[in-house]
Every structure is written in C-alpha cells, then in structure tokens.
Amino acid sequence: MTVISPQHADPQALRRLIRSGAHQGPTAGLGGDALQGNLVILPAAEAADFLRYCQQNPRPCPLLAVGAPGDPTLPTLGRDIDIRRDIPRYRVWRDGVLVAEPSDIADLWRDDMVSFLIGCSFSFEDALIAAGIPVRHSAARRNVPMYRTSIMTRPAGPFGGPLVVSLRAMPAADAIEAVRICAGFPLAHGAPVHLGDPSLIGIADLDAPDYGDPPVIEPGDLPVFWACGVTPQAAIEAARPALALTHAPGHMLVTDIPAARAERILTGPGQAL
C-alpha cells in the first residue's frame, strides 16, 4: 500500500507545498477525499464562448467555479487559493499551440483573465479505493492515462473537437460497482462513458496514451473510460485563442471541498453554478 504523507493528504497543506515548489508532480491519490479540478484560463473576450462550450458538454466539462475577470482567487473552492501558483504544472498555449509548461503563471496573469475550474475524475478515486476497487495508476504512483477519442463534443463558437477520456482498468467484476459509485459524483464526470473495446471509441493503442502515463493493466482487467477534463485542451487547439493557460494533464487544483458533498455544496441554494 502506498503511504501518503500528512502534508500531501491535507488539501491546504498540499497547496502550500505546491506553491513553494516542493511538489511538482501529478495529484492523483493526494488530497484525501478532496474535490480536484482541471483549469482553463482565457481572456474575457473568449470566456463567454468557452462557458457555453462547458454548458453544452457537461460530462467532460462539469463546472466547479468561474472566476471574476482578473481575480486569481476562487473562494467558493477553498481558503487562500491563488490559481496562478497552486497547481503543480501549467500549460501555456499561444494561437492553439503548446509553448511552455511552467510551475507558476503569475507573470502571465492579466486583469482580463477568467478562470474556469472543471471537475476531475481523481475526485472519486478515494471512494473506489474505499469500496475495494483497485486504482492502478495511483497505486503505481503514475499519472492517469488519457486518450483522444473519435467522439466529437458539441461546439460553441470556435471551441470544439474530440472528447478526451481517462482510463482505469479493473477486474470486470468491479466495473458495475464502479459505475454505481461514480454516478454519485456528477461534478467529477460521473459514470463512465465506455467500457470494453477501446477501438470502438477510436483508441488504437492503450499503451500509447495521448496524455499521462501508460496504463497498468492486470490479467482479467476490463478497460473502463471516463470523460476527462483535458477535453478543453483539444478545444483550445481547435479554437486557437491568442493566449490560453491550463493545467498540465494530471496536475490539478486540490480544493477544500469534500468530493462526496461537492454537488450539495456547490450547486445548492445561493450558488451560481
């Protein structure tokens, strides 16, 4: 069993480690039961179209929070969050082309920047483990494997492109229980979108993911695929905004929100989402 340090298990302590540069790796298996989020930051001129893209594609893009222009804090998701510094690794996109992967984007921040936090499947992994279902990439301290598929998302303005999925291979006998558990986490992509033959969704080689690390697959495992919050990065490639900032795949914002209570906390009375 992998032992996680207390600092890596506590969301606020983990964010402090990340902000200091002491943790720069993926966040799978970290933060305890905390809700984790994918990041997209765009200038305000592109924000309305991207918001519509998320609304039209809620499985890969469940919105957790939308920041005010120029405000790097996300107070509904946690205490003392600075979205410019609290993710282990970022991506910088110019005209739809990936140009850098820094550990800090404070020097790129502008007064018109709008942050979008999108749910992440890492958020339900603690519940799978508690049910005795193996999460093989986490146990191996690897990043989750992610793949572009032949399934197209619904476009909004210039944003569109393929659905990206994450893979968790598990004993076939566990798959139905995994579906049941994950359906209870709609802000973390919910139930899987595909089980079984990857070629049916356009994946040619499981050992060659488009993002993340190759999978750990044991004899008798069934491939199970979830909609993934890296999908917007494919949409950014298609839309080609002059500047976009995202997380690096697998490197998430870890919030203070317990994943099992996230829907009630973030979509209850008085909430904007």
C-alpha positions in Angstrom: 0.0 0.0 0.0 1.3 3.5 -0.9 1.7 5.7 2.2 0.8 9.4 1.7 2.4 11.9 4.0 0.1 14.1 6.1 1.0 17.2 4.1 0.1 15.5 0.9 -3.2 14.3 2.3 -4.4 17.7 3.6 -5.6 20.0 0.8 -4.4 23.3 2.3 -1.0 21.8 3.2 -0.7 20.3 -0.2 -1.4 23.6 -1.9 1.3 25.2 0.3 3.7 22.5 -0.9 2.8 23.2 -4.5 3.0 27.0 -4.2 6.5 26.6 -2.7 7.6 24.3 -5.5 8.1 21.3 -3.1 5.5 19.2 -5.0 5.5 19.5 -8.8 4.1 16.1 -9.8 0.6 14.7 -10.5 -2.1 15.0 -7.8 -3.7 11.5 -8.3 -4.1 9.9 -4.9 -3.3 13.1 -3.0 -5.6 15.5 -1.0 -7.6 12.8 0.7 -11.2 12.9 -0.3 -11.0 16.5 -1.7 -12.6 17.6 -4.9 -9.9 18.2 -7.6 -10.2 20.4 -10.6 -8.9 20.9 -14.1 -8.1 24.5 -15.1 -8.7 26.7 -18.1 -7.8 30.4 -18.1 -8.9 32.6 -21.0 -9.1 36.3 -21.7 -12.6 37.7 -21.1 -13.1 38.1 -24.9 -13.2 34.3 -25.3 -14.8 33.5 -21.9 -18.4 33.6 -23.0 -17.9 31.1 -25.8 -16.0 28.8 -23.6 -18.6 29.0 -20.9 -21.2 27.9 -23.5 -18.9 25.0 -24.5 -18.8 23.8 -21.0 -22.5 24.1 -20.6 -23.1 22.1 -23.8 -20.6 19.4 -22.8 -21.3 18.8 -19.0 -19.8 15.2 -18.9 -16.2 16.3 -19.8 -16.6 19.9 -18.5 -18.6 19.9 -15.2 -18.1 23.5 -14.0 -17.0 23.9 -10.4 -16.3 27.6 -10.4 -15.8 30.6 -12.7 -13.6 33.4 -11.5 -14.3 37.1 -11.9 -12.1 38.7 -14.5 -8.7 39.5 -13.1 -9.3 37.7 -9.8 -6.9 34.8 -9.2 -8.8 33.6 -6.1 -11.6 31.0 -6.1 -13.2 31.5 -2.6 -16.0 29.0 -3.1 -13.5 26.2 -3.5 -11.0 26.8 -0.7 -9.2 29.1 1.6 -6.3 31.2 0.2 -6.4 29.7 -3.3 -4.1 31.5 -5.8 -4.9 29.9 -9.2 -1.6 31.3 -10.6 0.6 29.3 -8.2 -1.4 26.4 -6.6 -1.2 23.9 -9.5 2.0 21.8 -9.8 2.4 22.3 -13.5 0.7 24.6 -16.0 0.5 24.8 -19.8 0.8 27.9 -21.9 -1.0 28.0 -25.3 -0.4 30.6 -27.9 -2.6 30.5 -31.0 -3.6 26.9 -30.1 0.0 25.7 -29.8 1.5 24.5 -26.6 4.6 26.6 -26.0 5.6 26.1 -22.3 4.9 24.1 -19.1 5.8 26.3 -16.2 5.2 25.7 -12.5 3.9 29.3 -12.0 1.9 31.6 -14.3 1.9 34.8 -12.2 4.0 36.6 -14.8 1.4 35.8 -17.5 -1.6 37.0 -15.4 -3.7 39.9 -16.8 -6.6 41.9 -15.5 -8.9 40.4 -18.1 -8.2 36.7 -17.3 -11.1 34.5 -16.4 -10.5 31.2 -14.6 -12.7 28.1 -15.2 -12.4 25.2 -12.8 -13.7 21.9 -14.2 -14.3 18.7 -12.2 -11.7 15.9 -12.3 -12.1 12.1 -12.0 -9.3 12.0 -9.4 -12.1 13.1 -7.0 -13.9 9.8 -7.0 -10.9 7.6 -6.7 -10.9 7.7 -2.9 -14.4 6.3 -3.0 -13.4 3.5 -5.4 -10.5 2.5 -3.1 -12.8 2.6 -0.1 -15.0 0.1 -1.9 -12.0 -2.2 -2.6 -11.8 -1.4 -6.3 -8.2 -1.0 -7.4 -7.0 2.3 -8.8 -3.9 1.0 -10.5 -2.2 4.2 -11.7 -2.5 5.7 -8.2 -1.0 2.6 -6.5 1.8 2.7 -9.0 2.4 6.4 -8.5 1.8 7.1 -12.1 -0.3 9.7 -13.9 -3.6 8.5 -15.3 -3.6 7.6 -19.0 -5.8 9.8 -21.2 -6.8 9.4 -24.8 -8.4 11.5 -27.6 -11.4 9.6 -29.0 -13.4 9.6 -32.2 -16.4 11.0 -30.2 -16.9 14.7 -31.0 -18.0 17.3 -28.5 -20.7 19.8 -29.2 -19.1 23.0 -30.5 -19.7 26.6 -29.1 -18.2 29.4 -31.1 -14.7 28.4 -32.0 -14.4 25.8 -29.3 -14.9 22.1 -30.3 -13.1 18.9 -31.0 -12.8 15.4 -29.7 -13.8 14.0 -26.4 -10.8 13.0 -24.2 -11.2 10.1 -21.8 -9.3 8.7 -18.9 -8.7 5.0 -18.4 -8.9 2.9 -15.2 -8.5 -0.8 -15.9 -10.1 -3.0 -13.2 -11.4 -6.5 -12.7 -14.5 -7.0 -14.7 -16.4 -8.0 -11.6 -15.8 -4.5 -10.2 -16.9 -2.5 -13.2 -20.6 -2.4 -12.3 -19.9 -1.2 -8.8 -17.6 1.5 -10.2 -20.4 2.7 -12.4 -22.7 2.9 -9.5 -20.2 4.7 -7.3 -19.1 7.2 -9.9 -22.7 8.1 -10.9 -22.9 9.8 -7.5 -20.1 12.2 -8.5 -21.6 14.2 -11.3 -19.1 17.1 -10.7 -16.2 14.6 -11.3 -17.5 13.4 -14.7 -20.0 10.9 -13.2 -20.3 7.4 -14.6 -18.0 6.0 -17.3 -18.8 6.8 -20.9 -17.4 3.5 -22.3 -16.5 0.0 -21.1 -14.5 -2.6 -23.1 -13.1 -2.5 -26.6 -11.2 0.8 -27.0 -11.2 0.7 -30.8 -15.0 1.4 -30.6 -14.2 4.9 -29.5 -11.2 5.4 -31.8 -8.4 4.4 -29.5 -5.8 2.3 -31.4 -3.2 1.5 -28.7 -3.8 1.6 -25.0 -0.1 1.6 -24.3 0.3 4.9 -26.2 -1.9 7.5 -24.4 -2.1 11.0 -25.7 -1.6 12.4 -22.2 -0.3 10.9 -18.9 1.5 7.6 -18.4 0.9 4.2 -20.0 -1.7 2.2 -18.1 -1.3 -0.6 -15.6 -3.4 -3.5 -16.8 -3.6 -6.8 -15.0 -4.8 -10.1 -16.5 -8.6 -10.2 -16.5 -8.9 -6.4 -16.3 -11.7 -4.6 -18.2 -10.8 -1.1 -19.7 -13.2 1.5 -18.2 -13.2 5.0 -19.7 -14.5 8.3 -18.2 -15.0 11.7 -19.8 -11.9 13.8 -19.0 -11.3 17.4 -18.2 -8.4 17.5 -20.6 -11.1 17.7 -23.3 -10.9 21.6 -23.3 -7.3 21.5 -24.2 -8.2 19.8 -27.5 -10.9 22.5 -27.9 -8.2 25.2 -27.3 -6.1 23.7 -30.1 -9.1 24.0 -32.4 -10.1 27.5 -31.3 -6.6 28.9 -31.4 -7.0 31.8 -28.9 -4.1 34.2 -28.8 -3.4 33.1 -25.2 -4.8 30.3 -23.0 -3.5 28.9 -19.8 -4.4 25.4 -18.5 -3.2 22.8 -16.0 -0.8 20.1 -17.3 -2.7 16.8 -17.6 -2.9 15.1 -14.2 -1.7 18.2 -12.3 -4.8 19.5 -10.6 -6.0 22.2 -8.2 -6.9 20.4 -5.0 -9.8 22.2 -3.3 -11.1 22.2 0.2 -14.5 20.7 -0.8 -15.1 17.0 0.1 -15.9 15.3 -3.2 -18.8 13.3 -1.8 -20.6 16.5 -0.7 -19.5 18.7 -3.7 -22.8 18.8 -5.6 -24.7 19.9 -2.5 -22.1 22.5 -1.5 -21.5 24.0 -5.0 -25.0 23.7 -6.6 -27.2 24.2 -3.6 -29.4 27.3 -2.8 -27.5 30.5 -3.3 -24.8 29.1 -5.5 -24.3 30.4 -9.1 -23.4 27.1 -10.8 
